[in-house]
Amino acid sequence: MAEEPMPRAPGTALPHAPGATAMLVADELARHFDVSRPLLQRLLAGEGKRILRAVDGVSFEIPKGTTLSLVGESGCGKSTVARLVVGLYPPTRGRVLFDGQDLHQARAAAAQRRRMQMIFQDPYASLNPRWRVRDIVAEPIRAFGLIPDQAAQRARVAELLTQVGLSPLDGEKYPHEFSGGQRQRISIARALSSNPEFLVCDEPTSALDVSVQAQILNLMKDLQARLGLTYLFISHNLAVVRQVSDRIGVMYLGRLVELAEAETLFTAPRHPYTRALMEAIPDLEMTGRQRIPVGGEVPSPISPPSGCPFHPRCPLADARCKAEMPKLLPLKGQAGTIAACHAVEEGRDPPPTPAGTAQRIGTTETAL
């Protein structure tokens, strides 16, 4: 049974863009999974339940017509947030508001449900291999009863395939006849067929080679500009998210640790974990600048550490970090940026180096 939403802790920020209308709001969103062994085995072993906290209190807003990207290491909860946002998982705690309406109420009405679609990570697994492309793309049209006439449906499918850079004749083919990039274009056409306003993109380019990634990203940016779409973009590739994002949230162990405008995050990252991610970006010019890689392993979300979840790997951690969970707070002198870090709050973090960061990220973009 889902828990009641918890009241927001005093001083905890709900990230938003001033003056902008929010298409989607996630408020203290959490999803826990019971990964315990069967009851009899637990009784014999004398152990309790094991709860995996995949997402543990995430809050953000996405203004209409913009892109929010979530980044972080594998297992940090990015994809779970994506599934919570589209209603594939019910939240354990918190809520999602879609265009001002509770997500459960929005999904109960077909007219509201069709406004939200998802593009999945693997284009080889997300398309039915036994269906022709025309049927795959037309499925949302039939499911929502948007175009009853068969001839009009075929015309709409042809229009969608053309819109994503494919030929209308490709509708007669099967998915195995296409490359990975072409399959992802089919997935995008299927997502657009219900005329959505909000798309959740769960690492849509991670299974593609670098040259095809750039094509898909350019396509998505063009569609957003022409159709006024709003994106939640999930990725672990920092060079990718810089190209498509208006704002970027960094996740660690099921929580947001920093959220800022895209350029601000790349030129002046504040949270130690964000800086560690920046250090992991390949430097093609080999400037010789010393790197400080993050040490240790990601803690288990089943038994997270006390206090700040990043403190076992953080070079700035002190006794407060080990005992007290930091709140997501706005940063002084850096409008629009929020971070959950005691060192940043107390001014113990070293000043950011925007020149070196911008140079390295720009090199990665050129490679992309």
N, C-alpha and C positions, 0 to 999 in steps of 0.2 A: 504494500500500500504506500502511495506517495505521501511524503511528509508535507505539512503545511509550510508555506513560504516563511522563512525566517526574516525578522525585521532587519533592516540594514544597520550595520554597526555605525555609531557616530563617527563622522569624519571620513567614511568610506565613499569614494567618488563613483558616480555612475558616468562613464565616459560619454560625451556627446559633443556635437558640433553646435555652437551657439547659433540660434536663429534658424536652424535647419529642421525640416520635418522628418521625423524618424520613420523609416519604413519598417524596421525591426528593432525591438528592444529585448535584450536578455537581462534578466534581473535575478542576481544571486543563483544562477543556474547550476544545478548539481545533478550528477548521475552516478549512483553507486551500484556495483554488481556483487551479488552474493556468490563467491567462488569457494564456498565451504565444501568439504567432503560430505557424503551422505550421512544422515543423522546417526545411524547405527555405528558407523565407523568413527564418528566424532565422539560418541558416548564411550566406546571402547578405548579410544585413545585419550579421553579426558580433555579434549580441546574444544574451544568455542568456535563461533562463526568467524569466517574470514571475509571481510568486506573490502572490495577493490574500489577505491575512490577515483574513478576515471576522470570525472570533472567535479570540482569541489568549490563551487561558489564563483562563477564567472559572470561578469556584468559588462555590457557594452551596448552601444546604439549604432545603427547604420542609417545615416540620412539618405533620403531618396536620391537616386541617380549617382551614388558614390560606391566605392569599393573599400571594404574593410578586409584585410588579410590577417590570418592567424598563422604564426610560424612557431617552430619549436622542434625539439628532437622527437624521434619516433617514440610513441607511447605517452606523450605529454597530454593527450586528450583532445587534439584538434579535430579529428574525424568524429569523435563522440559528440562534440559540440555541433558539428554539421548535422548529424542525425537527430539531435535534440531539436535543432532549429526547424527542421522540416517535419518533425513529428514522428519519425521512425522509432525513436525511443521516448517513452514518457519520462519526465524529470522526476528524480527522487526529491528534489527540493527546488524552489524557485519557480519562475514562470517565463514564458516567451510571449511578447506582444507583437502581433503582425498588423501593421497599419492601424495601431490603436486598439486592436481587438485581441482578446486572449486566443492563443494558438488553437486550443481545443475547440473553441467556438468557431474560429475561422475555418478549421479543417472539416467541421461538420457540414458546411455549406459548399457545394460544388463550385459555385461562382467565386468563392474566396479561395478554395483549395487550388484551383487551376492557376492562380496568380503566383504560385510558388513552385519551382521545379529544381531538380538537382542533376548535376553532371558528375558522374562517378569517375573514380580514378582509373580503372582498367577498361579500356575500350574493347579488349578481347573477351571480357567476361560480362559486360553490361548489355550486350546486344544478343538477342535470341538467334542462334545460328540456323534455326529452321524457318525463320521468317525472311521474306524479301524485305529490302530496305524500305520500299513504299509502305508496307504494313507496319514496320517498326516506327516510322515517322508518324504515320496516321493514327497510331494507337491512342495517344492522348486526345486527339480530335474525336474519335469514336467514344472514348470513355466519358468525356464530358458533354457529348452530344452537341458539339459546336457547329458542325456542318453535316446535315443529314444526307444531302445529295452526294451520290458516289462520284459523279463527274467533277463536282466542285471540290470534293476531297482530293481527287487526283491532281487537280490544278493547284491546290494549296500545297500538297507535298512537293510538286515540281518547283513551286515558288520557294519553298523552304530549302530545298537542296541547292538551288541556284544561289540563295542568300548566303549559304555557308561555303560556297566555292566548288560545288559538285555539279554534275550534269543531271537534268531530269531523267535521262536514260539510265542513270545509276540506280534508280528506284526498282528496276527489274532484277537487280543482282542480289546476291546473298552476302552477309558480312565477311565470309572467308575470302572473298574476291578483292578485298580492300586492304591497304596498308594501315598501320596503326594510326597515323595522322588522319587518314580518310575516315576511319571508324570513329575517331573522336569528333570529326565534323558531323557525322551522322548522329552521334549522341547529342550534339549541340542542336541540330535541326529538330530532333525529337523533343528536346527540352523547350524549344521555341514554339512548337506546334500548338500549344494551348494558350498562346499569347500571354506569357507570364510577365510579371513586373520585377520579380525577385528570383535570382538564381544562386544556389549554393554550389560552389565548384570545389569538389574534394580532390585536390591534387590532380587536376585534369591533364597536366603535361608530364607527370613524373614517369609514365611508361613510354614516353616518346623520345627520339633522339633530339639533339640540341637544335638542329636546323628546323625540324618540324615544330618544336616547342615555340620558336619565334613566330611561325606562321599562325599557330593556334592562338597565341596571345594577341597578335595583331588583329585577328578575326574577332576575338572577344571584345577588345577595346573598340573596334569599329561598330560592332553590334550595340554596345552600350551607348555610344554616342548617337547612333541613329534611332534606337528604340527606347532610350531613356531607362535602361535596365539598372537595377541595384544588385551588387554582387557581395556575397560572403565567399572569400577566396581562401582555401586551405592549402598550405604548401610548406615544405621544409627548405625550399630553394630561395635564398635571399635575393639573388639576382632577378629571379622571376617576379617576386612580389613587388620589388621596387618599380618595375615597369608598369604594373597594373593597378597599384594601390593608391588610394588617397590617404588612408590611415592604416597603421600596422599594429597588431597586438602580439606580444611575445608571451607564449605560454610555457610554464614549467610545472610538471607534476600536478596537472589538473587545474592550475590557477593562472590568471593573468599576472605577469610581473611588471610589464611596462606596456604602455599604449601611447602612440604619438603620431603626428603627421609623418608621412613616408620619408620626406627629405630630412626632417628633423631627426628621425630615428637613425638614419644612416650617417648623418654628418655629426651628430652629437648624442650618441647612445649613453644612457645614464646607468641602468641597472647592470651589475657585474655579469649577469648571465647574458644579457644582450651584447655586451662587449665581447664575451667569450665566443658567441656566435659569429661576430664580425671577424674575430681572429681566425676562425676556421675557413674563411673564404680564401680560395687560392689566389696568390699574388703572382701574376704572370710576369711582371717586370722585375721581380726579385729585388726589391728596394734594399734589402738587408736589414730592415727594421726588425728588432727583436720581437718575437711573438711570445705571448704568455698563455699557453693552452690551459683549458680548464681541466683540473685533475679529478680523480675519483670516478665513481659510477653513479648513474641516476638511481636514487633510492626507490624502493618498491612502493607503489601506491597502496599496497595492502597494509604496510606498516611504515608510514611516512615519518620522517624525523620530527622532533618537537621544534617549536618556534618556526623560524623561516625554513621552508623546505630546501632552500639552496645552501644553507649554512655549512653542511659538511664539505662542500666543494668551493666555497667562496673565500677568496684571499682577504676579504674585509670583515669577516665574521668576528663578532665578539660575544660576550656573555648574554647580552640582550637578544642578539640574533638567535641564540640557541634556546632561549626561553619564551620569546614573545613573537607571535605571528605578525608580520608587518601589514599595515593597511595600504590600500591603493589610494594614494593621495596626489593632488596636483603639485607640481614642482615650482618653486619660486624662480622667477626669471626665465621660465621656459613655457610660455603659454601653450595650452593644448596638450601638454605631456603629463602623464601620470605614471607613477612607479610605486611598487611595493618593496621598499628597501630601507632598513634602518640606517645604513651607512649613507645613503643619499639624503635621507631626511636630516641626519645630523651633520652633514657636510664632510664626512670622512672619506668620500670617494674622490679619486684624483680627477682633475679637470679633463674633459673630453678632448680628443685631438681630431678636429674635423678635417684638417687638410689630408692627413694620412688615410683616414677612413674613406673620404670621398674619392681619393685617387685609386684605392684598391677596388672599391665597388665599381667605379667606372670601368676599370680594366675588365672585370668580370662581365659587365654588360656588353662590352665590345665582343668578348668571346661568344656570348649568347647570340 
